[in-house]
Amino acid sequence: MIQRRPLTICLPESLRFGRQFATAKFYFLKSLKFTTRKQIMFRTSLCSSLARMQKQTKIRSTLCDAVHRHLSGTSPCYDNQFNQPKCSLDSPRSGGIATMFRLPYQNTSEGLDACFVGIPLDIGTSYRSGTRLGPRQIRSESCLVRNRNSLGAGPYTCLQVADIGDVDITMYDLKRSVRMIKESFDKIIHKGCKPLTLGGDHTLTYPVLQAIKDKYGPVGLVHVDAHGDTSDVMQGEKIAHGTPFRRAIEEELVDPKKMIQIGIRGSQYTEDDTEWQRNLGVRVIRAEACYHKSLTSLMSDVRLIMGDIPVYISFDIDGIDPGFAPGTGTPEIGGLTPIQGLEIIRGCRGMNIIGGDLVEVSPQYDPFGTTALLAANLLFEMLCVLPGVELPSK
């Protein structure tokens, strides 16, 4: 049985041969000696036809060479100086190691502009555990995401991105895990790599912001959540998934006047559970203020508030209504829609984004994987708004 050669090799070769053949015939005919008027007219007509054929062949060859460069990863759209995800046209989504978006894996953030990193932590949760499995499920579902978003943003054409695996933690000591996360992120961001983190419960944002402060100073914060996560203590403990932003404000990891919380809702312990942070200047947008409307204009205001300071995005999946994202530990009805989630992240374009996280995905409460798929898409949108990633001009 004769084995077929790949199309990307055969087609350009066949067209190059066709172009050479047409050129040879063209010059052969021009070299022939014709004497009679009829012979000269015949030669002129034939040479014109061959010239047109030569031109058309050249056009086809140029187009085919472009296709060849595109498929082989050497075209301008797929500049091979940057890592590229595996394409489902060449390799089945159901195969291979489950890295984020099927990107290459590497051990460190060395040489990267941005990275995906998992933190399989859930010992800071107050009710339903299971988000330790979030990073793995998000990676699995991420194979459905292609290399450009629906607006045409293509982060892999201008950023070097890879999956650097998970941070090592201990499941038996939350405070020690927090220290381990901070130490890991010190190394990840040391040379400017922008981390996009897969969670994991919301406790993890506290040590990540500690590491970020060491490099950037206090940052602005876009926080999407059903809960403010500004409790002082939970069952006597200062560190838990309901306290990270209390600690962040106290330690000046974030500037409260450059902080916005969107989607806050649900039953409360007091008349207004957001009073503490609002008194410090945090802008709180309750979910009720988002009903039946686009959040595009809100994000225009947020861009003005942030200015050019470094900004971190922290997105708790329970900010989205559990009808869309049931796979989370503390669901609250009446939440944001996935469309509003997209508007919030896409509205961060133009800010100086230096990292982000997507937390609280608990796969076992969503057997269909929809929550993890939504999380993967939202993380991809964060990648698409990092500085340097442009939208197509048209």
C-alpha positions as CSV (number, residue, x, y, z in Angstrom):
1,M,0.0,0.0,0.0
2,I,1.4,3.4,-1.0
3,Q,1.5,5.9,1.9
4,R,0.2,9.3,1.0
5,R,2.4,12.3,1.7
6,P,1.0,15.1,3.8
7,L,-1.0,17.8,1.9
8,T,1.1,20.6,3.3
9,I,4.2,19.1,1.6
10,C,2.7,17.8,-1.7
11,L,0.7,20.8,-2.7
12,P,3.5,23.5,-2.6
13,E,5.8,21.0,-4.3
14,S,3.3,20.2,-7.1
15,L,2.7,23.9,-7.7
16,R,6.4,24.8,-7.8
17,F,6.8,22.0,-10.4
18,G,3.8,23.4,-12.4
19,R,5.3,26.9,-12.3
20,Q,8.7,25.7,-13.6
21,F,7.0,23.6,-16.3
22,A,5.0,26.5,-17.6
23,T,8.0,28.8,-17.5
24,A,10.1,26.3,-19.5
25,K,7.4,25.9,-22.2
26,F,7.1,29.7,-22.4
27,Y,10.8,30.3,-23.1
28,F,11.0,27.3,-25.4
29,L,8.2,28.7,-27.6
30,K,9.8,32.2,-27.7
31,S,13.1,30.6,-28.9
32,L,11.4,28.9,-31.9
33,K,11.8,30.5,-35.3
34,F,8.5,31.2,-37.1
35,T,8.4,32.8,-40.5
36,T,4.9,33.0,-41.9
37,R,2.3,35.5,-40.5
38,K,0.0,32.6,-39.4
39,Q,2.9,30.9,-37.5
40,I,3.8,34.2,-35.8
41,M,0.2,34.8,-34.8
42,F,-0.1,31.3,-33.5
43,R,3.2,31.7,-31.4
44,T,2.0,35.0,-30.0
45,S,-1.4,33.6,-29.0
46,L,0.2,30.5,-27.4
47,C,2.8,32.6,-25.5
48,S,0.0,34.9,-24.2
49,S,-1.9,31.9,-22.9
50,L,1.2,30.4,-21.3
51,A,2.0,33.8,-19.7
52,R,-1.5,33.9,-18.2
53,M,-1.1,30.3,-17.0
54,Q,2.3,31.2,-15.5
55,K,0.7,34.2,-13.6
56,Q,-2.2,32.2,-12.3
57,T,0.1,29.4,-11.2
58,K,2.2,31.9,-9.4
59,I,-0.9,33.3,-7.6
60,R,-2.0,29.8,-6.7
61,S,1.5,28.9,-5.5
62,T,1.6,32.0,-3.3
63,L,-1.8,31.2,-1.7
64,C,-0.7,27.6,-1.2
65,D,2.6,28.6,0.4
66,A,0.6,30.8,2.8
67,V,-1.6,27.8,3.7
68,H,1.5,25.7,4.1
69,R,3.0,28.4,6.5
70,H,-0.2,28.6,8.4
71,L,-0.5,24.9,8.9
72,S,3.1,24.4,9.7
73,G,3.2,27.2,12.3
74,T,5.5,29.5,10.4
75,S,3.0,32.1,9.2
76,P,2.8,35.6,10.8
77,C,-0.5,34.6,12.4
78,Y,1.3,31.7,14.1
79,D,4.7,33.1,14.7
80,N,6.7,30.1,15.9
81,Q,8.8,32.1,18.3
82,F,5.8,31.8,20.6
83,N,4.3,28.7,22.1
84,Q,1.2,27.4,20.3
85,P,-1.6,25.3,21.6
86,K,-2.2,22.0,19.8
87,C,-4.8,22.4,17.1
88,S,-7.8,20.2,17.1
89,L,-7.6,20.0,13.3
90,D,-4.4,18.1,13.7
91,S,-4.7,16.4,17.1
92,P,-7.9,15.2,18.7
93,R,-9.1,17.1,21.8
94,S,-9.6,13.9,23.6
95,G,-5.9,13.0,23.4
96,G,-2.7,14.1,25.0
97,I,-1.8,15.5,28.4
98,A,-4.4,17.9,29.8
99,T,-2.5,21.2,30.0
100,M,-4.3,24.5,30.0
101,F,-5.6,25.1,26.4
102,R,-3.2,22.3,25.3
103,L,-0.3,24.6,25.6
104,P,3.2,23.3,26.3
105,Y,4.1,22.5,29.8
106,Q,7.3,23.7,31.5
107,N,8.5,23.6,35.1
108,T,9.1,27.3,35.7
109,S,8.0,30.7,34.4
110,E,11.4,31.3,32.9
111,G,11.1,33.1,29.6
112,L,7.3,33.5,29.8
113,D,5.2,36.6,29.4
114,A,2.3,34.9,31.1
115,C,1.6,31.5,32.6
116,F,-1.2,29.3,33.8
117,V,-0.7,27.8,37.3
118,G,-3.0,25.8,39.5
119,I,-3.4,25.9,43.2
120,P,-5.4,22.8,44.3
121,L,-6.4,24.2,47.7
122,D,-9.7,23.7,49.5
123,I,-8.8,23.5,53.2
124,G,-9.9,27.1,53.6
125,T,-13.5,26.4,52.6
126,S,-16.4,26.9,55.1
127,Y,-19.0,24.5,53.7
128,R,-18.7,22.3,50.6
129,S,-15.1,21.3,49.8
130,G,-13.9,19.9,46.5
131,T,-12.3,22.9,44.8
132,R,-8.9,21.2,45.1
133,L,-10.0,19.4,42.0
134,G,-10.8,22.6,40.2
135,P,-7.5,23.2,38.4
136,R,-7.5,19.6,36.9
137,Q,-11.1,19.9,35.6
138,I,-10.6,23.4,34.2
139,R,-7.6,22.1,32.3
140,S,-9.6,19.2,31.0
141,E,-12.4,21.4,29.7
142,S,-10.0,24.0,28.3
143,C,-9.3,21.8,25.3
144,L,-12.5,23.2,23.7
145,V,-11.1,26.8,23.6
146,R,-9.4,27.8,20.4
147,N,-6.5,30.2,19.9
148,R,-8.5,33.4,19.4
149,N,-11.6,34.8,21.2
150,S,-14.8,35.8,19.4
151,L,-13.5,39.4,19.0
152,G,-10.4,38.1,17.2
153,A,-7.8,38.7,20.0
154,G,-4.9,36.3,19.5
155,P,-2.7,36.2,22.6
156,Y,-0.4,33.5,21.2
157,T,0.8,35.7,18.4
158,C,2.5,38.2,20.8
159,L,2.9,36.5,24.2
160,Q,5.0,33.5,25.3
161,V,2.6,31.4,27.3
162,A,2.8,28.0,29.0
163,D,1.2,25.9,31.7
164,I,3.6,25.6,34.6
165,G,1.6,23.0,36.5
166,D,0.5,23.3,40.2
167,V,1.9,24.9,43.3
168,D,2.9,22.4,45.9
169,I,0.9,22.8,49.1
170,T,0.0,20.7,52.2
171,M,-3.5,19.6,52.8
172,Y,-3.0,19.5,56.5
173,D,-1.9,23.1,57.4
174,L,-3.7,26.1,55.8
175,K,-1.2,28.7,57.2
176,R,1.7,26.7,55.9
177,S,0.1,26.3,52.5
178,V,-0.4,30.1,52.4
179,R,3.4,30.5,53.0
180,M,4.2,27.9,50.3
181,I,1.9,29.7,47.8
182,K,3.6,33.1,48.5
183,E,7.1,31.6,48.1
184,S,6.1,30.0,44.8
185,F,4.6,33.1,43.4
186,D,7.7,35.2,44.4
187,K,9.6,33.0,41.9
188,I,6.9,32.9,39.3
189,I,6.6,36.7,39.0
190,H,10.2,37.6,39.7
191,K,11.1,38.3,36.0
192,G,7.7,39.8,35.0
193,C,5.7,36.8,34.1
194,K,2.0,37.5,34.6
195,P,0.3,34.5,36.4
196,L,-3.3,33.4,35.7
197,T,-4.2,31.1,38.5
198,L,-6.7,28.2,38.5
199,G,-8.3,27.6,41.9
200,G,-8.7,26.4,44.4
201,D,-10.6,28.2,47.1
202,H,-10.4,32.0,47.5
203,T,-7.9,31.9,50.4
204,L,-5.2,31.6,47.7
205,T,-5.6,35.2,46.5
206,Y,-4.2,36.5,49.8
207,P,-0.7,35.0,49.4
208,V,-0.7,35.7,45.7
209,L,-1.3,39.4,46.4
210,Q,1.4,39.3,49.0
211,A,3.9,38.2,46.3
212,I,2.5,40.8,43.9
213,K,3.0,43.6,46.4
214,D,6.6,42.7,46.8
215,K,7.1,43.3,43.1
216,Y,4.6,46.0,42.2
217,G,3.5,47.6,45.4
218,P,-0.2,48.0,46.3
219,V,-2.4,47.2,43.3
220,G,-5.9,47.9,42.0
221,L,-8.3,45.1,42.2
222,V,-11.3,44.0,40.1
223,H,-13.1,41.4,42.2
224,V,-16.1,39.5,40.9
225,D,-17.9,37.4,43.6
226,A,-21.1,36.7,45.3
227,H,-19.4,37.5,48.6
228,G,-17.2,40.3,49.7
229,D,-14.7,38.0,51.5
230,T,-13.9,40.7,54.0
231,S,-14.8,38.9,57.2
232,D,-12.3,39.5,60.0
233,V,-12.4,35.9,61.4
234,M,-14.2,32.7,60.5
235,Q,-14.6,30.3,63.5
236,G,-11.8,32.2,65.2
237,E,-9.3,32.0,62.2
238,K,-7.9,35.0,60.4
239,I,-7.1,33.0,57.3
240,A,-9.9,31.4,55.4
241,H,-11.7,31.8,52.1
242,G,-14.0,34.4,53.5
243,T,-11.2,36.7,54.8
244,P,-8.6,37.3,52.0
245,F,-9.6,40.8,51.1
246,R,-9.8,41.9,54.7
247,R,-6.2,40.8,55.1
248,A,-5.2,42.3,51.7
249,I,-6.6,45.7,52.7
250,E,-5.1,45.6,56.2
251,E,-1.6,44.7,54.8
252,E,-1.9,47.3,52.0
253,L,-1.7,44.7,49.3
254,V,-4.4,46.5,47.4
255,D,-5.5,50.2,47.4
256,P,-9.1,50.2,48.6
257,K,-9.8,53.3,46.5
258,K,-8.7,51.4,43.4
259,M,-10.8,48.3,44.3
260,I,-14.2,47.3,43.0
261,Q,-16.4,44.3,43.9
262,I,-19.0,43.3,41.4
263,G,-21.9,40.8,41.9
264,I,-22.2,40.8,45.7
265,R,-25.4,39.3,46.8
266,G,-27.2,36.7,49.0
267,S,-28.2,36.6,52.6
268,Q,-26.1,38.4,55.1
269,Y,-24.9,38.2,58.8
270,T,-25.6,41.9,59.3
271,E,-27.8,44.7,57.9
272,D,-24.9,45.5,55.4
273,D,-22.0,43.1,55.2
274,T,-20.1,45.4,52.9
275,E,-20.1,48.4,55.2
276,W,-16.5,47.8,56.4
277,Q,-14.9,48.0,52.9
278,R,-17.2,50.7,51.6
279,N,-16.1,53.0,54.5
280,L,-12.5,52.5,53.3
281,G,-13.3,53.6,49.7
282,V,-14.0,50.2,48.0
283,R,-16.7,50.5,45.4
284,V,-19.3,47.7,45.8
285,I,-21.7,46.9,43.0
286,R,-24.4,44.6,44.3
287,A,-25.9,42.0,41.9
288,E,-29.2,43.7,42.0
289,A,-27.7,46.8,40.4
290,C,-26.6,44.6,37.5
291,Y,-29.9,43.0,36.6
292,H,-31.2,43.3,33.1
293,K,-28.3,45.5,31.8
294,S,-25.0,45.5,30.1
295,L,-21.9,46.2,32.3
296,T,-20.0,47.9,29.5
297,S,-20.6,51.4,30.9
298,L,-19.6,50.3,34.4
299,M,-16.3,49.0,33.1
300,S,-15.7,52.3,31.4
301,D,-15.9,53.9,34.8
302,V,-13.6,51.2,36.3
303,R,-10.9,51.9,33.7
304,L,-11.0,55.6,34.7
305,I,-10.7,54.6,38.4
306,M,-7.8,52.4,37.8
307,G,-5.8,54.6,35.5
308,D,-2.4,53.2,34.8
309,I,-1.6,51.4,38.1
310,P,-1.0,47.6,38.1
311,V,-4.4,45.8,38.4
312,Y,-5.2,42.3,39.5
313,I,-8.4,40.4,38.5
314,S,-9.9,38.0,41.0
315,F,-13.0,36.1,39.7
316,D,-14.9,33.8,42.0
317,I,-17.0,31.5,39.8
318,D,-19.9,31.9,42.3
319,G,-20.2,35.5,41.0
320,I,-22.0,33.8,38.1
321,D,-25.5,32.6,38.8
322,P,-25.6,28.9,39.8
323,G,-28.0,28.2,37.0
324,F,-25.0,28.7,34.7
325,A,-22.2,27.6,37.1
326,P,-23.5,25.1,39.7
327,G,-20.1,23.6,40.4
328,T,-19.1,25.7,43.4
329,G,-19.0,25.4,47.1
330,T,-21.2,28.4,48.2
331,P,-23.7,29.1,45.5
332,E,-26.0,32.1,45.7
333,I,-29.1,32.6,43.5
334,G,-29.6,35.8,41.5
335,G,-26.1,36.1,40.1
336,L,-24.4,37.5,37.1
337,T,-24.7,35.9,33.6
338,P,-21.8,34.6,31.6
339,I,-22.3,37.5,29.2
340,Q,-21.8,39.9,32.1
341,G,-18.8,38.0,33.1
342,L,-17.4,38.5,29.6
343,E,-18.2,42.2,29.7
344,I,-16.3,42.6,33.0
345,I,-13.2,40.9,31.8
346,R,-13.2,42.4,28.3
347,G,-13.8,45.8,30.0
348,C,-10.4,45.4,31.6
349,R,-8.7,45.9,28.2
350,G,-6.5,48.9,28.4
351,M,-5.7,48.5,32.1
352,N,-2.3,47.5,33.3
353,I,-3.3,43.9,34.2
354,I,-0.5,42.1,36.0
355,G,-2.3,38.8,36.8
356,G,-5.6,37.2,37.7
357,D,-7.3,34.1,39.2
358,L,-10.4,32.1,38.7
359,V,-11.4,30.3,41.9
360,E,-13.9,28.1,43.7
361,V,-14.6,25.6,40.9
362,S,-15.8,22.4,42.5
363,P,-16.3,19.9,39.7
364,Q,-18.2,17.2,41.7
365,Y,-21.2,19.5,42.0
366,D,-21.5,19.8,38.2
367,P,-21.3,16.4,36.5
368,F,-21.5,18.0,33.0
369,G,-18.4,20.1,33.3
370,T,-20.2,23.3,32.4
371,T,-18.8,25.3,35.3
372,A,-15.2,24.3,34.5
373,L,-15.7,25.1,30.9
374,L,-17.0,28.5,31.8
375,A,-14.0,29.0,34.0
376,A,-11.6,28.0,31.2
377,N,-13.2,30.5,28.9
378,L,-13.1,33.3,31.5
379,L,-9.4,32.6,32.1
380,F,-8.8,32.7,28.3
381,E,-10.5,36.1,28.2
382,M,-8.1,37.3,31.0
383,L,-5.2,36.2,28.8
384,C,-6.7,38.2,25.9
385,V,-6.8,41.5,27.9
386,L,-3.2,41.3,29.1
387,P,-1.1,44.3,27.9
388,G,0.3,43.7,24.4
389,V,-2.7,41.6,23.1
390,E,-4.4,43.7,20.5
391,L,-7.8,43.3,18.8
392,P,-7.9,43.1,15.0
393,S,-8.1,46.6,13.4
394,K,-11.0,45.7,11.2
